[in-house]
Amino acid sequence: MSSVLDADFRSDTVTQPTDRMREAMAQAQVGDDVLGDDPTIQKLEEEFARLFGKEAALFFPSGTMANQCAAATHLVPGEEVIVDAGAHIFQFEGGGLSRIAGAHLRTLDSANGQFSFGSLSRAIRPVNEHMPRTGLICVEETHLFSGGTIVPHDYLVEVHGLAKHHGIPVHMDGARLWNAQAETGMPFSEYGAVCDSLMVSLSKGLSCPVGSVLMGDGQFISRARRARKWMGGGMRQAGILAACGLIALEETMPLLADDNSRCRRLGGVVLGLDGVRLAQETIDTNILFLEVTAPNLDAPQLVAALADRGIHTLALGERLLRFVTHRHITDEHVDRAAQALQEALSQ
Ligand SMILES: Cc1ncc(COP(=O)(O)O)c(C=O)c1O
């Protein structure tokens, strides 16, 4: 960043811990969590399990580790995972599903994070010794790849029902479930009810420095604790980090609805511009993908032109860039981003 006046739209993971979080870190009661001694981690795990209506929860250093640990806990190596071809757990976690969980992968195309019931039903394997066993279905709320789209709760209910009918567990990557809930207003327990395991991130829009939480039934979480151990994710006095998660529920979670509406406002401006178009069907939450349509400009060039104007975004390919709104993006930043886009496109 070249100036404190710059606006960083690259990701909601750039958010800084709040003053209250920093104070809570300094004051946190801690212990050796690998020995089961950290009261702040225990409090966070109990609070999250209660919030999502699950029996137990487990604190992780990252969403990737929590997702991969969930898959490794659900699956016997060689079993098949049904996963959307654009899902973070498949696309952006370094091939962990096969490397860590030993999974056989069955990717399905989805529309906005929803695969059709026909394709899902057809992908579930019959009992047949020649075929892999279907061992897990993954869903993602919100769906990053389609622009932070909210996967409708009714859809999740149906997927879970179908999975249950076949005795297959469902894992939900809910890294940004918070942003969906800020729109739907549904109790968090309703999200917990449509999956067998659920990961939520603390380190994105919620502004914590580190951390994700995995939830499930008691047996699943004690098996996941063992998997977290062999993955090297057992942490010692990490109550210092968990303390921020408890503050986030009160302090930063209520701010996410504003992040979502700022993103929609920016998207509204884009609709009127020549040279870019929305690369997503709807702007449900805090993520905006733009396709550069101007013939004389590509995405890295547009990103550079915006950066010259103090607006930092991410190029995700030759024609694609993204804006993500979060706690440090104000209404004024949105106005400046709109102006910078106008200027850069009319150069
Ligand atoms: C949808 C989704 N799932 C999982 C993750 C992984 O989280 P982490 O970066 O904490 O490993 C991310 C990170 O951006 C994400 O966007």
PDBQT file of the ligand as one rigid body, heavy atoms in Angstrom, charges set to zero:
ROOT
HETATM    1  C1  LIG A 401     -14.546 -20.198   0.702  1.00  0.00    +0.000 C 
HETATM    2  C2  LIG A 401     -13.257 -20.388   1.420  1.00  0.00    +0.000 A 
HETATM    3  N1  LIG A 401     -13.028 -21.533   2.069  1.00  0.00    +0.000 NA
HETATM    4  C3  LIG A 401     -11.898 -21.763   2.741  1.00  0.00    +0.000 A 
HETATM    5  C4  LIG A 401     -10.897 -20.832   2.775  1.00  0.00    +0.000 A 
HETATM    6  C5  LIG A 401      -9.601 -21.143   3.483  1.00  0.00    +0.000 C 
HETATM    7  O1  LIG A 401      -9.368 -20.344   4.595  1.00  0.00    +0.000 OA
HETATM    8  P1  LIG A 401      -7.865 -20.048   5.089  1.00  0.00    +0.000 P 
HETATM    9  O2  LIG A 401      -7.332 -18.962   4.220  1.00  0.00    +0.000 OA
HETATM   10  O3  LIG A 401      -8.063 -19.627   6.521  1.00  0.00    +0.000 OA
HETATM   11  O4  LIG A 401      -7.101 -21.308   4.973  1.00  0.00    +0.000 OA
HETATM   12  C6  LIG A 401     -11.069 -19.613   2.096  1.00  0.00    +0.000 A 
HETATM   13  C7  LIG A 401      -9.986 -18.592   2.104  1.00  0.00    +0.000 C 
HETATM   14  O5  LIG A 401     -10.037 -17.581   1.459  1.00  0.00    +0.000 OA
HETATM   15  C8  LIG A 401     -12.276 -19.395   1.395  1.00  0.00    +0.000 A 
HETATM   16  O6  LIG A 401     -12.476 -18.255   0.702  1.00  0.00    +0.000 OA
ENDROOT
TORSDOF 0
